[in-house]
Amino acid sequence: MIDLSGVFLPVVTPFLPETGELDLSAMRDNLRGWSEFSIGGVVVAGTTGEAVLVDEDERLELVKAGREVLNQDILLTVGTGLESTRATVRLSRKVADEGADAVLVQPPAYYKGAMTPEALREHYLTVADDSPIPVIVYQAPLRMSTLDFPTGLVAELSKHENIVGIKDSRGKLELMGELVDQCQEGFQVLVGSGAMLYPALEVGAVGGIVAVGLMAPGGSCDLFEAYTAGRTAEAGRHQQRIGPVHNDIVAAIGVGGVKAALDLLGYRGGDPRPPILPPTEKTREKVREALVSGGLLNG
């Protein structure tokens, strides 16, 4: 069984400013920097990685770059959720061939009305049957054009030996608690909000896939380690520091804000890929102020 405990970073995808193509050199540099911290793994081509704007072949290039620089003890998970079951299976097999350790699969949602629990069940079971590496279900934020999984459906999926966990980004602790209580023993729940990492651990999550960790990898990892060591007061103090950074940048601004923050912190973020517009100077100033307020950047 793959161990998903710890802090996972949903990494950004850097693009070359001249051409808009992948900046694989920047990707490698970022991964080297983040791997100096005690992260459990990274997620390539997730929401923060602009997955829906990245071609399938580009995802494979990102996986290759990640596998080149990451130690084997840092899990490499790749977003492979596409609109058809066939395409999701095909991409999952391809990223496995390139060295990915697991796949994160968001639900198909274009034909939202047709995505009944029965349709989703068959989709995920087929992907899990045919994927050579473990599958993590992705419950994306409900503000996005996506679907809400009934807890009973996730509990059913948790019985499949190749469906090992779920990233829950709904931001509701009571729903996360339901998943922990009702899913198969050993099924691993990951929180998707850096503002909730500490309380999620309290209700039984094993860790988190949190974008705030890109900006505060040390504080996020220290929070997890303090909590698992029983130093809950220390973990709570870390949460108080990183929570506002999540709220002010990840939640309030999104991918462009995270990338702008990384540029300020010495990583390589750059602009998002169109049609997402780059942040304005006013927005960049808000990002700077949030980093200073969070103790991540000198004033």
N, C-alpha and C positions, 0 to 999 in steps of 0.2 A: 504493500500500500504506500503510495506517495504521500509524503508528509507536507502538508500545506501550512503548518504553524509558522507564525512569524509575520514580518512586514514585507509585503510585495509591492514593488514600484511599477505603476502603469506608465511606462516611459513614453516621452514625447517622440515624435518623428521629425528630425531636422531635415530641412530642404535647402538646396543651394539657392541663394537669392537671385543669381543670374538666370537660371534655367527652370527652377522649380522642381528639379529632379532630387532624388534622395541624396542627402549629404551623409554618406556612410562613414566618412572620417569623423565627423562630429558625433555620430551615433556611437562609434567605438570609444571616443574620448569620454563621452558622458557615462557610458557603462563602466569604464575603468574607474571613474571618479566615484560612482555610487557603490561599486563593489568593494570599496575600502571600508564600508560600513557593514554591520552584521545583518544585512537583509536576507530574507529567506529566498527571494527570487525577484524576477522582473516579469512584466507582462508586455509583450510587443503587440502592436496593432490592437490596442484596446480603445476605449472612448477617448482618453487623453492622447493616444497615439494617432488620432484622426483616422481610425480604421476604415470608415466608409469612404474616405478620400484617397486611400492607398490601394493600388492595384494588387491583384493576387501575386504576380511575379515580384512586385516590390516587397511584399511581405516575406517572400522566400529570401530575398537579399538581406532584409533586416535580421532574419533568423541566422543566416550565415555569419553576419557581422557579430551578432551576439554570441554565438557559439565560439567564435574565434577568441574572444577576450574574457568571457566569463568562466570562472572556475566551475567544475562539475557540481560542487555543493550548492551553487546558486541555481535554483530551478528557472528554466526558461519556458514560459508559457506564452502561447500565441493565440490571438483572437482569430477564429476561423468561422464564425457564424455568418453565413450568407443566406440568401432568400430561398434557395432550394436545398432540399436534403442532399441531393446528388452533389451539388457544388460544395457543400459543407464537408461532406465525406472526402471528396477529392482533395480539397485544400488541407484538411487534417492529415491525410496521408502524406502529402507533399512536405508539410512542415516537420512531420515526424522524421522523414528521410533526411532532412537538413539538421536534425539534432535537437528539436524541441522536446521538452519533457512532458508537456501537457497542453491541452487546448481549452480555451475559454470560449464558450459558444452562446452567443446571444440569440434570442428567438427570432425567427422570421416574422416580420410584422407588416409587410406591405399589404397583404391580403388579411388585414387584421380581423375582419369579421369571420373569416374562415378558420382562424386559428383557435379552434375549440380545444379543450383539454385533451380530447382524443387525438386530434391532429398533432398537437405538441408532444404528446406521449410517444406517438409513432415516430415523429421526427427525431427526438432525442434518443430513443432506443435504437433506431437504425444507425445514427451517428456513433453511439457508444459501441454497438456491435462491430462496426466497420473501422473504427479508429484504432490504430495500433498503439496509441498512447492515451492516458487517462483524460476524461472529459470533466470540465467544470462548467456547470450551468451558470449563466449570467442573467441575474435579475436586474436589469438596467434601471436607472432612475425613472420614476413614473412621469416626470415632466417631459421625458423624451417620447418619441413616437414608437412606443414599444408595448409590451404586454405584461400583465400582472399574473404571476403563477399562483394558482391556489396552493395552499400548503399541502393539501392532500395529494396533488399531482407531484410535487417535489418529493414527498414521502415515498410515493411509488417509484419514482426515478432513482431514489437513493438506494433501492434494493439491487440495482444493476451494479455488478462488480466493477465496471469500468467508468461509472459516474461517481466521482469521488468527493464532490463538494459543490458549493454554490457561492458565488459572489452576490451578496444582497446589498443593493444600493438604494433601497426604498427609503431609508432613513427613519424607520420605525422599529424601535426596540421590541415592542410587543410581537410584531410579526417575525422578527428574527428569533425571539424566544420560542415561538411556535415551531419554527424549523428545527431548532435544537432539540425540542422535546419530541417531535413526531417523526423525525427522519431516522433511518437505520443507524444503529450503533456504528461508530467509525466514520460516518458521513461528516464532512468538515465544512463548517459555515465560516465564510469570510465576510467581514464588513467592507462596504465600499466607500464609506465616508470617514475622512480623517477627523471630523468633529465628534465621532462616536467610537473611536477605537477603544478607549478605556471602558465605557459602559458595555460595548459589545463583548469584550472579553469577560465581563462580569456575568453576562447572560449565557455564556457558553461558546462564543465564537473562538476559533483557534488562531485568528489573526486577521489581517486586513490587506486589501489591495487599495492603497490610499495614495492619491495624487499629491497630498501635502507632503508625503515622504520624499518626493523629488526635490522639494525645497528645504525640508527639514529631515534629512535621513537620519542624522544623529539623534535628534529628539524623538523621532518616531520609534526607532529601534530601542532607545533607552526606555521609552514608555513600556514597550512589550517586555523587555528583559526585567524591568523593575516589577511589573505585574506578575510575571511567572515566578519571580523569586520571592513573592509575598510582600514586597515593599509597595503596598498600595498607595500610601500617601505620596511617595515619590512619583509613582505612575500618574497619580492625579495631577500633580504639579506639571508634569510634561504635557498632559492633555490640555491643561489651561493655557499653555503656551502655543501649542500647535493648532488648537481648535479655531481660534480667530483667524489664523492664516488660511485655513481651509475655507472658512465662511467668506472671507473678504476677497479671496483670489479664485479658488477652485469653484465654489458655488456661485459667487456673484458675477464673475467675469468669464470663466471657462478656459478653454485651451489657449486662447491668445494671451490671457493673463498669466497662466502657468509658464508659457514660453518666455514672456517678457521677464518674469521673475527669475527664470534660469539664466537669462542673459546677464542680469544684474548680479547674480551669485557666482558667476564664473563658469557656468556650464554653457552649452550651446543650444539655445532654443530657436531663435529666429521667428519668422512670421508663419502663421498657419497657411495651409494650402487653400486657394480659392475654391469655393465661393466665400469661405470665412475671411472676413476683412481683418487686417492687422489692427492691433489696438491703437487708439489715438494717444496723443501725448498726455491728455488728461487722464486717460485710463492707466497709462504707464506710471504716472505720478501716484495714482492710487495704489498701484502694485508696490511701488517703492515704499510708500508710507506703511503699508501692511507688513512688509518685510522688516522695516525698522522697528515698528511697534512690536513685532514678534521676536525681536532680538536676533534676527538672522542677517541683518545688514546694518552697518554703522551709519548713523545719521549724518 
